[in-house]
Amino acid sequence: MKTTVTLSLISHTNHGKTTLARTLLRRDVGEVADRPHVTLVAEAHLLVETPTACLRLWDTPGFGGDLEGLRDRLRREGSLRGWLQETYDRIAHRAIWCSQQAVRNVREEADLVLYLIDTAAAPDPGLAAYVAIEAEILAWIGRPVLVLLNRTGGLDPAGLTALEGRWAEHLVPWPMLRAVHSLDAFARCWVQEDRLLEKVASLLEGPKAIAARELGQAWRARQEEVFRQSCAALSRFLARLACDRAPGPPRKALGQLEGRRGQATLGLVEELARLHGLDRAEVPRLEKALRTDLATRGRSWIDEVDRRSGGFWGAVLGGLATGLAADIASGGLILGGGMILGAIAGALGGSALGEGVRRARGPRAAYAHWPAAFLDARLREALLRYLAVAHWGRGHGGVWRDGDTPTAWTEGIEAVCSECARADDLWGLGTREGPAGEGALARRLEPLVAGCAREILRRCYPDAMGCRGAGAPGGAPQAPTPP
């Protein structure tokens, strides 16, 4: 017989319970809307299972409205007066009746309660006056409670640690609130889920704790496989660019290379979305948000390429401004076509092709290919795309609610890619072999890409289990030596 570990999500109404449930389950369940009491009945969902154990998650109606009245009704439960009041509430006070049913469900079903707090609504614990009453209700439930802090996606590791510390200190008077953990329903990462399941196991006892550790290992193995496949997809994308060639005059050759790069980028994001259980229809919005980010925060990457490529990208940036305006005017759904054409025009208006697109001459015809400096920048962009998809919550169908990427991502990518050995030899292998060497190059790129991605995650989430032991000695991943 399987051991079942049951978690129940509960919180003040409209604080993101169903959003978090969707994100953890990787599928749409329940209804999400920006109004109170959207969830009216408790629903159970299977998170993960093994041959001997399973993990269930209950999504419940939220606390809200008349908290004092709810507390008084729970105190009278079991009495004739309480039964009469509940019968009346079912007709006249539907919201409070739903909350009462949710609390009763949690008391009967849960091994551990996940109590979600929206830190955007209450950035300072002292502002959350409702917590004291809800903590008393949780005490009545009589189950251990793990507090989850929602909407923390913009904080760096130090900020998250400080926030968790402030809330842990604030919640000391309620001993049933055992631990505090940050888990943003809109922009969380799988390595944070590892840490969540580790905390769940630590708060349970006996067979339930043993089962929770086993389920945590199964969850981690599943996410590690998604990580492996994602790094393989990034490597295939980069190998395709490195091995690509285009014959003909410079303007025509560059247009062909850039056109194929745009299609390959779209294919990469679609594959990452599929691996993470996201909707393909949202890919254009994700790509639009990332292009905007790359045009601002990612400028330093282009500047670095420009320093190593004789000023070619300075000419390119002159064309980007015009192209970006065309993208915005078209709604941003043409995958950067305006930026591409503007960049080409700017580049070809410069002094020469220089290092931007190299020209090689064989016995029959000349061809163009992407240089190493350009491919280094594409490695950074590919890692940013991976981080965006790996953090994507399902709550409102968008990318992240503020439409921006955390500074820690771009800083982490720049630090790791600057410290690691450059992949010039591998890019050169792609140039020499051409399309025939694409598969072999992808396999050789994969350890470098995986090492960079894991090291970035380790820097962003140093305490997460999925990041421990990441990176090569000395911190930065090293490029493998080509044959």
N, C-alpha and C positions, 0 to 999 in steps of 0.2 A: 504493500500500500504506500502511495506517495505521501510525503510530508508536504503540507501546503503552508506557505508563508504568506500572510495577508497584510497588505499595506492599505491604509485608507487615507486619501487626500481630503483635507478639510481646511477651511479658511474663512475669513470674512468674505462676504459675497463680492464677486467681480474682481478678485485678486489673482486670477489666472490658473485655477485648478484644472479646468478642462484643457486649457492651452498646454499646461505641463503634461497632462495625461496624453494628449496627442503627440507631443514631442517625444516622450519616452516610448510610446507604442509605435511610432513611425507610421501612423495612419490616423485618419480623421474619425474621431468618435465624439458623440454628444454634439452640442451646439455652442458656438463661441460668438458672443456679441458684447458690445460695450454698454451693458445695462445690468442692474441687479437681478439675481434669482433667475438666471437663464437655465441652470440645471435644477430640475424639480424632483428628480428621483435618483437614488443611488444606483450606479451601474458598475459591475465587476468586469475586469479585462485581464487576460493572461499576458504577463510580461515575458516570462521565460520559463522553460521547464527542462528537466533532465529525466532520465529513467526513474529516479527515486524522489524527485522533489519538483515543486512548481511554485512560481511567484505570481500572486494575484494583486491587482491594483484596483481599489474602489475609488470611483469619482463620485463625490457626494454633493448635495445642495449646500450652499454656503451659509455661514452665520450672517445675520443682517437684520435690519429693521429693529424690532423691539427685543434687544438682547436681555434686558432686565426681565421682560415677560417670559422669554424662553427659559431663563435660569429658574424663575419661580415655578414654571410648569414642570420642569425636570425634578425639582425638589418635591413636588406633590405627586409624582408618578406612583402609581399603585393604589392610590386612594380613590374613593368614589368621586370626590370633587375633581381630582385630576382627570378621571375618565370622562366626566361630563364636559370639562373644559376642552379636552382634546377633541371630543365629538363636535363641539361648537366651532373650534378652530378649523376643523377640516372643511367647513362650509364658509365661515365668515373671515378667517384669518389664514388664508392658504399658505402664505410665505412662512409664517411661524410654525405651522403644522409640518411643512416640508422640512424645516430645520430640525424639528423635534424627531421626525422619522430618521433623518440623516444621523443624528447623534445616537439614537438607539441602535441603528445599523452598525455604526462604528463600534459601539460597546459590545455588540454581540459577535462581530466578525473579525475585528482587527487584532493582529498581533502587535502592530506598531502603527502609530498615527503620524502622518506627515502633515504638519501644520504650516501652511504657506503664508508668508507675510510679504506684502507688496512694499518694497523699500522706496519705490518712486512716490507712492502716496504718503509714506511716513519715513522720510530720510533720517529723521532723528527718532530713536525709540520712544522718547518722552511725548512725541506727538500722537502716538498710537494709543489713545485712551481706551479703545475697545479691547485691547489685548488682555487687560486685567479681568474683565468679565468672561471673555472667551477662555482664558486660562482656568477659571473656576469651573467652567463647563467641561473642559478637558479633564480636570481633576475628577469630576463626577464620572466621566467615561472610565477612568481607572486603567488606562493603557499607557505604556511609555510613549513619549512624544519626541520626534525629531523635527526641529524647526528649520524650514527652508526659506531662504531669503530670495525673493523673486525680483526681476528687473534690475540686475546688477551688471549687465553686460558691458558697460563702459568703463568698469573699474579694472585697474591693474592688480597683480597679485598682492602688493602691499595694501592697496585700498580694500580689497576683499577681506584680507586678514583683519584689518582695523575695523571694518564694518561688522564682521562676525564677532569680534571681541566686544564691541559696544552692545550688541544685542544679547550676547551671553551674560554680560554683567547686568543688563536690565532685567533679564528673566530669572535671575537667581532666586527671587521669592517663590517661584513655582517649581519645585523639585521634579515634577513629572515631565517638565520640558528639559530633556536630558542633554541635548546637544544642538548646535547651530551649524548649518551648512548652506553655502551659497549655490544656488542652482537656478539660473535664469531660464524661464520658460520660452523666451523669444530668441535667445542667442547663447545657448549652452553648448558645451563640447562633450564628446563621448568619454573623454578621460575624467570629466567631472562626475559623470554617471558611475564610473568605477568607484570613485571616492564615496559617492552616496551609498552604494551597495555595501561597501566596506563598513560604513558607519551603521547601516541597518543591522549587519551581522553582530557588531559590537554591542548593540543595545538589546539583543535577544539572548535567551539562555537555553541550555539543553539542546534537545533535538532540533528546535527551531533555528538556533544559532548555527548548528552544523549544516543544516539544509540551506540557510542563507549564504554561508560561505561557498557551498557547492554551486548554488545558483549564481553567485557573483562571478565565479570562475567561468561558468558557461556563458554569461553575458559578456565577459571580457573577451573570451575566445571569439565570440561572434563579431564583436566590434573590431578586434584585431584583424580579422579576415577582411572586413570592409576597408580598414586602413591599408592592408596589403594590396588589395585590388585597386584602391584609389591611387596609391603610389605607382602601381604598374600602368594605370591610365595616364598619369602625368608623364611617365617615362616614354610611353609610346608617342604622346603628343610632341614632346621635345625631340625625340628621335626623328619624327616625321619632318619637323622643321629643319633639323640639322642635315638631313639627307636630301632635302628638296633641291631641285635644280630647275632653271628656266632658261631656254635658249632665246636668241633673238636680240634685237636692239634693247638698250638699257631701259627705256620707258616701258616697253612691252614686257620685258622680263620681270621688272619690279612689280608691275601690276599683276602678273600671274602668281608670283610668290606671295604677294600680300592677299590676293583673293583666296588662295589655298589656305593661308594661315587663318583667315577669318572663319572659313568653314571648319578647319581643324579645332579652333577655339570653341566654336559652338558645339561641336561633337564632344569635346572634353567636358564641358559643363553639363551637357545632357547625360553623359555617362556617370559623372559624379553624382548628379541628382538621382539617377536610377539606383545607384549603389546605396544611397542614404535614404531611400524610400520617399523621395520628394516628387512633386508633380512636374512633368515636363513643361506644362503650360507656363510655369513660373520662371523658366530659364531666361527668357528675354528681359524680365524685370531684374533678375539677379545680375545679368551681364551689363545692363544699363547702369546699375548702381556701382558696379565694380569699375566700369570705364570712367565714371565721374571721379571715383576715388583715385584711380591711377593717374588722372590728369592733374591731380593736386598733390596728394601725399606721395604718390609714386614718382613725382618729378625728379627726386634725388637719384632714382635709379637711372633715368634717362640722362641726367647730368653726368653720372659716373661713366656711362657708355660714351657720352660725348667727349669726355676727357681722354678716353682711350682710342678714339676713332677719328682723330684729326678734325674735329669740328663738324662732321657730317650731320650729327643729330641737332646741332644748333640750327642748321638750315631746315631740318625736318620740323622742329618746333615752330618755326615761322609759318609753316603751312598748317600746323595742327589747330591754331586758333580759328582760322576760317572754317576748317572742316568740322570742329566741335560745334560751332554755331549752326552749321547745316544739320548735324545730328540732332541737336536740341529742337530745331524747328520741325524736324520730321517726326518728333515723338520719341526719338532715341531707340527705335526698334530696327535699325538697319545694320546692327552689329558694327558700328563704327565706320560705315562706308564713307561718310563725309570726312572723318578724321583721316582715313586711309588716303583718300584722293588728295586732301589738302597736304598731307605729309609727303606724298609722292611729288606733288607739284613743288613744294618747298625744297625737297631734296634735289630734284633735278634742276632747280634754279640755282643751287649752290655751285661751288667751284668745280666739283667733280663727284663721282660716286664714292670715291675714297674708300673708307672701311665699311660704309653702310651696307652696300651689297657688293661683294667681291665678284670679279669677272675672271673666269678660268678658261683657258683655251686648250681644246683637245685637238686630235688630228683632223676632225671634220668640222666642228663648229664651236663657237664660244657659248658659255652659259654663265648664269649668275647664281649665287647662293648666299645664304645668310652668314655673316661673319660671327666669330666667337663672342665678341662684345655684345652683339645684338641678342644672341642666344642666352648669354648670362642674364640679361634683363628679362627674357621670357621665362627663365627658371624662377625668378622672383615673382613674376605675375602668376605663374601656374601655382605656386605655393599659396599665394593670396587667394586664388580661386578655391583651392582645396579648403582653406580655413573658413571661407565664407559658407561653403556648402556644409562642412562638418558642424558648424554652429547654427545652422538654419532651423529655427523652430517652426512648428506647423500652425501656430495659433490663429493668425489672421491671414495666412497664405502668402505673406510678403517675405522679404529678406530679413530685415530687422526694422523695428518701428521708427528709429530715428534716421534711417537711410544712410548710415555712415558706418565705417569699420573702425574698430578700436585702434588707437595709436600703438598699443602694445604689439599688434600683429605686424604692422609695417616696420616698426623698430626691430622686432625679433627677426623678421625675414632679412632685413638689411644686415644685422649683426651676424647672423649665422652664415649667410651667403658671402659676406666679406671675409669671415674668418676661415671658411673651409677652402680646401685646395680647389682652384678653378678647374673646370672641366674642359680646358682648351684641347687637351689631347683627345678627349672623347668627341668634341665637336669636329676636330680635324679628321677623326676616323669617319665621321658621317660625310664630310666633304669628299674624302677619297673614295669611299665605297658607293656613295650615291644611294638611290632608292633600294638597291639590292641589299644594302647593309642595314636597313632600318630595323629589322627584328633583332639582330645581334646587338646593335647599339642600344636599343630599348632595354635589353636585359642587363647591359653593363651600366646603364644610367640608374637603374632601379635602386641599387644600394645607396648611391649618392642622394637621390631624391628622398628615399625613406629616412636616411639619417638626418637630412636637413629638416624634414617635416617633424620628426619626433623631437629633435633638439628644440625647435621653435615651440612645440607644445610643452616641453619640459620647462622652458623659460617662462611661458605664460601661466602654467599650472604646476609649480614645482612639487606640490604635495600629491598630485594625482598618480595613482598606481600605474596607469598606462604609460607614464612618462619616465618611470624610474629606470635608471641604468641607461638612459638614452645617450646617444652621441659617442664619438670616439674619445679615447684618452686625450685630455687637454681641452675637451669641450666641443670642438667642431668636427662634423663628419668629414671624411676624406674621400676624394674621388678614387675609384679603383683604377688600376693601371691597365690600359688596353693592351691587347696582344701585339 
